[in-house]
Amino acid sequence: MLEVDGLKKRYGDKVALDGVSLTVRPGEMYGFVGANGAGKTTTMRIVMGVLASDGGEVRWKGAPAGFETRRRFGYMPEERGLYAKMRVGEQVEYFGRLGGMDAPAARRSADALIERLGLTDRRGDEVAGLSLGNQQRVQLAVALIHEPELLVLDEPFSGLDPIAVDALAGVLAERTAAGVAVVFSSHQLDLVERLCDAVGIIKDGRMIAGGTVAELRARESRKRLRIVVTGAEPGWADRLPGEIVAKNDRPPQGDPAGPDGDQRYDEVILRPSDDQEALLLAARAGRVQHFGWQEPSLAEIFREVVA
Amino acid sequence: MNAISLVARREITVRSRTKGYRYGLVVTAILVAVLAALPKLLGGGSDYTVGLVGPQADRLQAALSAQAAHGDDLTIKITRFADEAAARRAVANDDVEVAVVDNATVVSKTVVSQTLSAILDTAHRMVATEENLTSAGLDPAKVGAAQQVRPMTELTLNGSGEDATIRRVIAMTIVVILFMLLIQICTWVAMGVVEEKGSRIVEILLTSVRPWQLLAGKTIGLGVLGLSQLIVIAVVGLAAAQLTGAVPQLPDGTYGVVATTIVWFLLGYAFYAAMFAAIASLVSRQEDLSGVLTPATMLLMASYLVGFVAAQSPDGPLTHALSIIPPFSAMVMPVRAAVVAVPLWETALAMGLMLLAAVAILFVGGRIYQRAVLRTGARVRWREAFGSAS
């Protein structure tokens, strides 16, 4: 289990991290989200030991993480780094050897990874000659080669096409199924929502929300009502108690809750001050096609908490 | 240690695969082979053709043959002509280089080479003296015996000065090779440091390797390449000298000079590689490299120039002092040792001081590297690099 406990870091006068804490369990995929400059990369670099913190602690399996511990971590930095003049296979093997594998083990592991990532026919090519997507795959192979117990990936999905995203997601899912703890940062919140067991949201160097996606949702749900009414008089919605977040009077194509004939259609997203009062009003205004709490997406939760 | 050897092996594999390295090695080897064969091609292998005319031709031929028998690599082919006109035609047609007419006139197409001129002059004097003494009534046999003079033995107090020119050539070759190798390999070290820092691959490396291991592996790997290049140069050079038969002309102790040059290369390399690596770790882009490296390159250039001066005046007070003072000693001492005999204690002192300097710069450079290599972006200032560890 990775425990990041109260990390602090300043660059001159600027506070980059102000007590960042998070926990990643074995077999857990942890999504680390936050605006640019919020402190994701700084946190990850401190976890990997390439940056010293001004305070706080990084623990792995309960003990402070030192150099030997970190050799069992796999890392993909924000700005990709590979030896341009080295061939794919030998580069991946090299990092396996540096990670403590003997030559045959590194070779086996490299072969398996290269095949899994669809790079077999590029094995003997120099990295400089690969497309960016393929370079990213090599980068991931470099992070995975020594079978790390923890993976720290900074924006692993950025710049990838959907097929490459699926390939990478598949590999990560295999690793977590094998008990590896994975933490990655991303701006693609739909992806984080789909892949991650737990999410942490960081803002200005502080963790402002964290937990499983379901927990976050539970905390943020029962805040917005989605109400669909047909056949109401115009302006009825203005009397609804609370704050109207969004309004739509055009029925979606093929929506089963759509209008009968040429009746008026109203869809309202409401942050209600009194949900029962809202129900009564809607029922009086017209025919209620839909009335229920809206499940927020991670992107909506993110906007909500970061705003 | 395992990490260091892994890093070193990577440097060797990747670098030795580049075209630049391979062509460089071949070109250097050819260059050295030509250089080693040069004395033989230019000075050695003296073959002369001489035409003789006149009554004293027999005795001149004997005198010339005697000289050819004494000289190393000296052959004189003699052709006899019936008269002066025939001899002149032969010279004009390049059948012979020179013709001696009546032991009085030398006929040649252009200016006679100094060596040949001296040979002819000696023969002329011998024959003429003999003639004069015989006509003065002396026994020709006694005169002949009296002409047999043993050549003088040369004894040089300061080393063996007999082959000063060859020694200078060897010394200058050493300076050029040391300089070229040092600047080439140290530049590779610097470029490698920037490559890793600029591409951020160093962030991944440093999660499994410690900074000093990375630096040591890189320096050792490229150093091994440099050393192998030096050994190729030495072997090719000596082999070429052997094949062309120039070895007998090599001064005593040449092998010793070659061996100590290798030691000096290693010392100089340790010093400059650490310096270049530390400086390179301050910048993140290859474009910024030559700028920050200027002071270090200048120092190496200065050593090179001083080394050249040393080859010319190996006993000057400046040469003497700089052959002891690091880092100049790395280039001046092997040059000095190639030309004159250097007392053992001076060599030992110079090597000891250079070793100390190299260790000091390895220590300081290692610390700077450790501190600066993860600081990407703007150039790291010297004060920050020297400051206390974060």
Contacts between the chains, C-beta under 8 A, distances in Angstrom:
chain1	res1	chain2	res2	distance
A	45	B	203	7.4
A	48	B	203	7.3
A	48	B	207	5.3
A	49	B	206	7.6
A	49	B	207	6.4
A	50	B	203	4.8
A	50	B	206	5.8
A	50	B	207	6.8
A	50	B	374	5.6
A	51	B	374	7.1
A	52	B	390	5.0
A	67	B	210	7.0
A	70	B	207	5.3
A	70	B	208	7.9
A	71	B	207	6.9
A	71	B	208	4.9
A	73	B	207	6.4
A	75	B	203	7.1
A	75	B	204	5.7
A	75	B	207	5.3
A	76	B	204	8.0
A	77	B	200	5.3
A	77	B	203	4.6
A	77	B	204	6.5
A	78	B	200	8.0
A	79	B	199	7.9
A	79	B	200	4.6
A	79	B	376	8.0
A	80	B	199	7.8
A	80	B	200	7.3
A	81	B	196	7.7
A	81	B	199	4.2
A	81	B	200	3.9
A	81	B	201	3.3
A	81	B	202	7.2
A	81	B	203	6.5
A	81	B	204	6.0
A	82	B	199	6.9
A	82	B	201	6.2
A	83	B	14	7.1
A	83	B	195	7.5
A	83	B	199	7.7
A	83	B	201	6.4
A	84	B	195	8.0
A	84	B	199	7.4
A	85	B	14	5.9
A	85	B	18	7.4
A	86	B	10	7.8
A	86	B	14	5.8
A	90	B	13	7.6
A	94	B	6	7.2
A	94	B	10	5.8
A	95	B	204	7.0
A	95	B	208	7.6
A	97	B	6	5.3
A	98	B	3	6.5
A	98	B	6	6.0
A	98	B	7	7.9
A	98	B	205	7.0
A	98	B	208	4.5
A	98	B	209	5.8
A	99	B	208	5.2
A	100	B	208	7.4
A	142	B	204	6.5
A	143	B	204	7.6
A	146	B	208	7.7
